[in-house]
Amino acid sequence: MSSNKQTCVVVGQDDKEPIANAARFVYTIAHGGDYQKDWKEKDDKTAKEAEKHAEECSKLPMDCQLIAKLLENNDKLFSDAKAEDVETVFIIAATVAERFELETERKKALDMIVEKAMESTTSRVESRLRILMQLYNLTSDLETKFKMFCRIIEYVKKANMENVVETLVVHVEESMEEWKQMNDNNGSERNVYLEIANLLSRMGGKDEKAMEFMLKYLATFENNESALGESSAAAKDTIASFVRLKTSFSCDLLDYKAIQALKSSNGKVFELLEIFLTKDVSDYLAFAKSNGALFKDLGLNEDETLTKMRLMSLGDIRNGGGEVSYKEICDKLQVDSNECEEWVVHGISSGLVDAKLDQMREVCVITRGTQRVFGKEQWSELKNSLSNWSENLQSMKTLLSTSEDISTISAL
């Protein structure tokens, strides 16, 4: 089918000629003509009608009326023309719109062009997305550029174009600081984080990256407590995602104001997180017994959730290292004695602990564990430890320097 697509001639000598060429091309395609043939045979009926249409478009004022006329046969353009020609027509329309005198007309025209490009989420989606991206690149106004990017996310979501999500992720990470400087910034950039998180959640194997963007979203409420009500659903989803995630066993979620706000708006969900981060398996089992409906609401598998709770409890059973008896492990994890070694091996393979089993003495020698909570307090402790370590190192360096000086004097 692509071999029969027709080619548009757009190079012109003056300001009006690209408009006329685009209008002539779209009209010819829409009325079943052969553009390359009709371009040469001026006496052809379709060619004459296309020429008349082009002249009409060229005489229109530079406003939205012109854009509407250029793209009035949008559906036939996408179905019958080559992708590169469709994109060229849209770029001409966007370039024309950028030259409109009134800002309101420019924005209205761009919205019109975007809507035309997004009309279908099943036909020629790659071409439509390229058009949206080119429109984004053509836009110079920061606010308009940001809104354009939001429309791109919207289209990718509706068209299920998971193959481009990672490209969007990179662009968000590169552009967010600039977007935050928008003059009328009202926090709308946070919604980009949320949309990207949702897109990543739909993709297989991207749960950790989705969690990263969800946390970026929640972090935007730290200095905007008046808007915390907006974060409730996302905070709830974030907790569910953390509990569900099989590769994350430590977090600082309790430090987020959006999470803390759930105490009053969704106390049971907050309690579940507290249990995972600060309490024991016995607390979890009691909670799960009386809150089965909550697990279903959060989309959690109770068996998998219990496994994670046991692993996290094992991870911080001896944070600083040391020996722990099989019995203590079994009591902590609420498992039978014959399951102890299996759970330790599971903990080692999950990266939660470094440990060795002493089967003769029935003890586990742990050299490294994993704290379930690693937030502001833990960072402060780590900072102090590093500071002390640095001071001790400096003292040792001074001592060694003094010793060398003494040795030199003694030799003399």
SVG drawing of the C-alpha trace seen along z (x, -y; Angstrom):
<svg xmlns="http://www.w3.org/2000/svg" viewBox="-14 -40 86 70">
<polyline fill="none" stroke="black" stroke-width="0.4" points="0.0,0.0 2.8,-2.4 4.2,-2.2 1.0,-3.8 1.2,-6.7 1.5,-10.1 4.1,-12.7 3.6,-16.4 5.6,-19.3 5.9,-22.0 8.9,-24.1 7.8,-27.6 9.1,-31.0 7.1,-33.2 5.1,-33.1 1.8,-32.0 3.3,-29.2 3.7,-26.6 0.1,-27.1 -1.1,-26.8 1.0,-23.7 -0.3,-22.0 -3.9,-22.9 -3.5,-21.7 -2.0,-18.4 -4.6,-17.7 -7.5,-18.5 -6.1,-16.3 -5.7,-13.4 -9.1,-13.8 -10.8,-13.8 -9.1,-10.7 -6.7,-12.4 -3.1,-11.6 -1.1,-14.5 2.1,-13.8 0.1,-13.4 -2.3,-16.3 0.5,-18.6 1.8,-18.3 -1.5,-18.2 -3.1,-21.5 -6.2,-20.9 -7.2,-17.9 -10.6,-18.6 -9.3,-17.6 -6.2,-19.7 -8.3,-22.7 -10.5,-22.3 -7.4,-21.8 -5.9,-24.9 -9.0,-26.9 -9.0,-25.5 -5.4,-26.5 -6.1,-30.0 -9.0,-30.2 -6.8,-29.1 -4.0,-31.6 -6.5,-34.4 -7.8,-33.5 -6.7,-35.7 -3.9,-34.4 -6.1,-32.9 -7.8,-29.6 -10.1,-29.6 -7.0,-28.9 -5.9,-26.0 -9.4,-24.5 -9.5,-24.8 -6.0,-23.2 -6.9,-20.2 -10.6,-19.7 -9.8,-16.4 -7.6,-15.1 -9.0,-11.5 -8.3,-11.1 -4.9,-12.6 -3.8,-10.0 -5.3,-7.1 -4.0,-7.9 -0.8,-9.9 2.7,-9.0 3.6,-9.4 6.3,-12.0 3.8,-14.0 1.2,-14.0 3.8,-15.2 4.9,-17.9 1.3,-19.2 1.0,-19.4 4.3,-21.1 3.3,-23.7 0.0,-24.3 1.9,-24.6 4.5,-27.0 1.7,-29.1 -0.1,-29.1 3.1,-30.3 3.0,-33.5 -0.5,-34.5 -0.5,-37.9 -2.8,-37.2 -1.6,-34.9 -5.1,-33.6 -5.3,-32.6 -1.9,-30.9 -2.8,-28.8 -6.3,-28.0 -4.7,-27.0 -2.1,-24.7 -4.9,-23.0 -6.8,-22.4 -3.7,-20.9 -3.1,-18.7 -6.7,-17.5 -6.5,-16.6 -3.3,-14.6 -4.8,-12.8 -8.1,-11.9 -7.2,-8.2 -5.4,-5.9 -5.4,-2.9 -4.5,-4.2 -1.1,-5.5 -0.2,-6.0 3.6,-6.2 3.1,-9.0 0.6,-10.8 3.1,-10.6 5.9,-12.0 3.7,-14.9 3.0,-15.6 6.7,-15.4 7.6,-17.8 4.9,-20.2 6.5,-20.0 10.0,-20.8 8.6,-23.7 7.0,-25.3 9.2,-28.0 6.9,-29.1 7.7,-27.2 4.1,-26.9 2.8,-25.8 5.7,-23.3 4.8,-21.8 1.1,-21.5 2.2,-19.9 4.2,-17.3 1.2,-16.5 -0.8,-15.9 2.0,-13.5 1.7,-11.5 -2.1,-11.4 -1.7,-10.1 0.9,-7.5 -1.4,-6.3 -4.5,-6.1 -2.6,-4.4 -0.9,-1.9 2.5,-2.9 4.6,-1.4 7.7,-1.3 8.2,-5.1 7.6,-5.4 11.3,-5.2 12.0,-8.1 9.4,-10.1 10.9,-9.2 14.3,-10.5 12.8,-13.7 10.9,-14.3 14.0,-13.9 15.9,-16.3 13.2,-19.0 11.3,-19.0 13.5,-21.7 12.9,-24.0 9.2,-23.3 9.1,-24.2 10.2,-27.7 7.1,-28.5 5.7,-31.9 2.2,-30.6 3.5,-27.4 0.7,-26.0 2.2,-22.6 0.8,-21.1 4.2,-19.5 3.5,-17.0 0.8,-15.4 3.5,-14.5 5.2,-12.5 1.9,-10.7 1.1,-10.0 4.6,-8.6 4.4,-6.4 1.0,-5.1 2.5,-4.4 5.4,-2.6 3.1,-0.5 1.4,0.8 4.7,2.1 6.2,5.3 9.3,5.1 9.1,1.4 7.7,1.4 10.8,0.0 10.9,-2.9 7.2,-3.5 7.7,-3.7 10.5,-6.2 8.2,-8.5 5.4,-8.0 7.7,-9.2 8.7,-12.2 5.0,-13.0 4.4,-12.7 7.5,-14.8 5.8,-17.8 3.4,-18.1 6.1,-18.5 5.9,-22.3 2.2,-22.5 0.2,-21.0 -3.0,-22.8 -3.0,-20.5 -2.5,-17.3 -6.1,-16.2 -5.1,-15.6 -2.4,-13.1 -4.6,-10.6 -5.3,-8.2 -1.6,-8.2 -0.4,-7.8 -2.6,-4.8 -1.4,-3.3 2.2,-3.9 1.8,-1.9 0.2,0.9 3.0,0.8 5.7,0.9 4.0,3.9 3.6,5.6 7.2,4.9 9.3,8.0 12.7,6.2 12.2,3.4 12.5,4.1 13.5,0.6 12.0,-2.8 11.4,-6.3 7.7,-6.4 6.8,-7.4 8.7,-10.7 6.3,-11.9 3.6,-14.3 1.3,-12.8 1.7,-9.4 1.2,-10.8 -2.0,-12.4 -3.5,-9.0 -3.7,-8.6 -6.9,-10.6 -8.1,-9.9 -7.3,-6.2 -6.1,-4.9 -6.1,-1.2 -3.8,-1.6 -1.4,-3.7 -1.5,-1.1 -0.5,1.6 2.6,-0.4 3.5,-1.0 3.3,2.8 5.6,3.5 8.1,0.9 8.0,1.0 6.2,4.0 6.3,7.8 4.9,10.7 2.5,11.4 1.1,7.9 0.7,8.4 -1.1,11.7 -3.6,10.1 -4.1,7.2 -4.6,9.5 -7.1,11.7 -9.5,8.8 -8.8,6.8 -9.2,9.2 -11.3,6.7 -8.5,4.2 -6.1,6.5 -8.5,7.1 -9.1,3.4 -5.3,2.8 -4.8,5.7 -2.6,7.6 -2.0,11.3 -2.0,12.3 0.4,15.2 3.0,13.0 2.5,10.2 3.1,12.4 6.3,13.7 7.6,10.1 6.7,9.3 8.7,12.3 11.7,11.4 11.7,7.8 11.5,9.0 14.5,11.3 16.4,8.5 16.5,6.3 16.6,9.0 20.3,8.1 21.0,4.8 24.5,4.4 25.3,8.1 25.7,10.8 24.4,14.3 20.7,15.2 19.3,18.5 17.1,20.6 14.4,20.3 14.4,16.6 14.2,16.5 11.2,18.9 9.5,16.8 10.2,13.6 8.9,15.0 6.2,17.1 7.3,20.3 8.0,23.9 11.5,24.9 12.1,27.0 11.6,23.9 14.2,21.7 17.2,22.5 15.0,22.2 14.0,18.6 17.6,17.6 18.6,18.9 15.7,16.9 16.9,13.8 20.4,14.2 19.3,14.7 17.1,11.7 20.1,9.6 18.5,8.8 21.2,10.4 24.8,11.7 24.8,14.7 26.2,18.2 24.3,21.0 25.8,23.0 23.7,26.1 25.5,27.8 24.8,24.9 21.5,23.9 22.5,20.3 22.7,17.9 25.7,15.6 24.7,12.4 27.3,9.9 24.9,7.5 21.2,6.8 18.7,4.4 16.9,1.7 13.2,1.6 13.1,-2.2 15.7,-4.4 14.5,-8.0 15.7,-11.3 16.7,-9.9 18.8,-7.1 20.4,-9.5 21.3,-11.8 22.8,-8.8 24.8,-7.8 26.1,-11.4 27.2,-11.5 28.9,-8.1 30.8,-9.3 31.7,-12.5 33.1,-10.5 34.9,-8.2 36.5,-11.2 37.6,-12.7 39.1,-9.5 40.9,-9.1 42.3,-12.6 43.5,-11.9 45.2,-8.7 46.9,-10.6 48.1,-13.3 49.4,-10.6 51.3,-8.8 52.8,-12.1 53.9,-12.8 55.4,-9.4 57.4,-9.9 58.7,-13.2 59.8,-11.5 61.5,-8.7 63.4,-11.3 64.6,-13.2 65.7,-10.0 67.7,-8.9 69.6,-12.2"/>
</svg>
